[in-house]
């Protein structure tokens, strides 16, 4: 048994340290046993990494790890392990009568949060709330990046466009017509087959259906003040364009023609 092994080790070191005779130290060793188990109970060995954690069995403190808890009534029990600087660990254990159970837990370190990081996160949350309020007042829904024919490019590098349904996301949809990649001064559009696209040197407010009828193309660079004509998967004709100094958070107006 573990208890007897520990005693033997202590005796070995005592012989080396004090020069005691082995027969004197070993006398009565066979009678040394771990605490007797009550009928219908078992015991539990708890080890943790790191060690020296506080062990609670059914909310009752049972010392620090590693430790063996004796005379536990057979059945289901809850073990909670606590250590400063680590997340609490909760485990369900089943104790069998007359048997030894084991619980080995690796504690998770709580990451340190610097005060500067907390301040930056708070400022970031406030800025996002302000942007949301402004965009709501301007009729822009940030969740889908579309409302009233306006798309806010934001800071995303890639954006997918489904003009027929008015869906603009950073994830390709089944009916996506085109996708764009944002660079500092211009936006590159690439179409999905069988869509056709073409850039024209005309402000989006002045583009009409005739400007975009019969356009063909697969890959176009859209600059500020220009418009991209397109024919969607469903065969609808439309255009998108806008004005910007930098494409970050550029707002593009789009429209479909009847």
N, C-alpha and C positions, 0 to 999 in steps of 0.2 A: 504493500500500500504506500501511497505518497508520503503519508505521515511518518511511517517507519523509515523510509529512505532518507527523509530529512534528518531524523535522529541519528542514523548511521553516519551521515556526512558530518554532523556536529561532533560525534565521537571520534571520527578519524582526525579532524583538525585538533581536537583536544589532546589526542595522543601525540601528535606532532609538536604541539605547543608546550605541553606540560610534562611530557614523558611519562604519562600514566600507563600502568600495565593494562593491556587489552582485556585480560580476564576480569579486572576490576570494573572496567567501564562497560563491558558487555553483559555483566551479571544482571539478569532481569530484563534484558532487551526483548526477549520473546513475549514478555507480558505487556509490552508497550503497544497500544493500539489506538486508532483514531476513535473519536467519540462514537458510542454505540448508536445505531439508528433506531428510532422509535418505530413501532409496527405501522405499516402503511405509509412510510415516508422514504424519501431519497435525498440525495445531496447534489449540489451544483458547483462546478468549478467555473469561475468567471475570470477571464483574462481580457485585458484591453491594450490597445496600442494607441497612444502611449499609456504606460502604467500609472498607478497612483491616482486612479479615478474613483469617485465615490459611488458605491453600489447600493441601490435601493431595491429591495424585493417586496413587492406589494406595498410600496410607499414606506417601508421600514428600512432604516439604514443598517447596512451589514458590512461596514468597513470599506477598505480601499482595495483596488485590484493590484495584483492578482489575489484572489481569495477563494476559499471553499466554504459554502454555506451548507450546514448540516441540518438534518431533521426537518426537511421541507415536506409538507403534506403532499402526497401524490395528487397530481392534477395539473391544471393550467395556472400559470402565474405570470406576472408582469415584472420585468426587470428594467429599471431606469438607471442609466449611467450618466453621471454629471462630472464635468471637469472644466475649470476656469479656462476660458479662451477657446472652448470647443462646443459644438452643438450637442445638445442632449440626445442620447440614444435610448430608444424604447424598444424592447424585444419581448415577445411572447415565448415562454418556455414551457415544455411539458415535462413534469417530473414523474418518473416511474418508481413504484415501491421497490426499495432495496437496490436501486441502481444509481449510477453516477451519470449526470448529464453535464454537457460542456457548453459554454457560451464564450465565443471569442469575437470581440467587437473592435473595429477600427474606427476611432473617433474622427469626425471631420472638423478641421480647423476653421474657426470663424475668420474670414479675411478682414484685415484691418482697413478701415475706411478713413482716409485722410480728410481733415477738415476742409482743405482746399477743394477736394473732389466733391464734397457735399455741397459747398457753395456753388461750384460750377454746375452741378446737376440741378440745383434749385433755380439758378439763373436760366439754364436751358429750358426747364419746364415753363417758366414765366414767359420766355420768348416764344415758345411754341403756342401758348395760350393766346398771346397777343396776335400772332400770325393767323391763328384760327379765327379770331374775332374779326380781323380786317378782311379775311377772305370771305367770311360769311356775309359781311356787309356789302362786299363787291359781287356777291352771287356766285362765289367759287366754292365748290364742295371738295375739300381736300381728300376725302376718302377715295373718290374715284377720279379726282383731278379733272372733273368735267361738270359744267353747269352753264346753261344759257349760251352754249357755243364757244366757251372759253376753256382752254387747257393751260394749266400752270405746269410748266416743265419741271420746276423745282430744281433740286440738286441731283436728280437721277441721271445716270449716264445713258441708260436705255429705257425706251418707253414704247409700248405697243398700242396701236390705234384700231378700234373697231368703229368706224364712222357711222355705219348704219344703225347701230344700237347706242351710240354715244358712250362707249366704254373706253377709258384710257387708263391703263395700268402698267406696272413694271413686270407683269407676268403675261406671257402670251396666252390669248384666248383662242378658242376654236375658230371664231370668225374674224380674227385680226386681219386687217387689210394691209397695214404697213407697220414698220417699226423704225424708230429713229435713234441715232447715237449723237449725243450732245458734245460739241466741241466749243471752245471759248467764243469764237466769232460766228460760227455757222452750225447748222444741224444737218446731218446726213440721213436721208430717208431711203429705205429699201423696201420694195413691195413684196407681198406674197402672191404667188401665182393663183388666179389669173388677173390680179389687180394690175392696173397701169397707172403710172405717175409721170408728171412733167412739171418742172419749175418754169414759171413765167415771170417776166419783169413787170409786175403789176401789183399794187397794194391790194390787200385782201378785201378792203372795203369797196374796191372798184371792179372786182372780178365778177363776171356773170357766167351763165351756163355755156354760152357760145365760146368763151375763152378756153373752156376745159373739154369740150366735146371732141371725141376722137383722139385724145392724147395717148401716147404710148411711151413706155420707158420703165426701167427697173430700178435705177439707182440715181439719186439726185441730191445735190447740195443746195440747201435753202439758206439764203442770207437775209439779213434784216431788210425789210421793205419789199421783199419778193413774196410770191405765193406759190404753193404747191397744188397743182390740179391733180385730181385722182378720179378713177372710176373703180368703185368698190366691187367686192365679190358678187354682190347682188346686182351689179350693173348701174348703181346710182352714181351720179356725177356730183362732185363737190370740190372744195378748195380749203386750204388752211394756210395761214401766214400771220405775220406780225412785225413789230419793230422792237429792237433791243440794242443795247450797247454791249452787254454780255449775256450769253444764253442762259446763265444761271437764273432761275426763277422767271424766265421769259414767259410772257403770256401770249399764246397763239389763239387767234380767232378762227373757227372752222364753220363751214356751212355746207349744207346739202341743197341741191337744186331739185325742184319738183319735175 
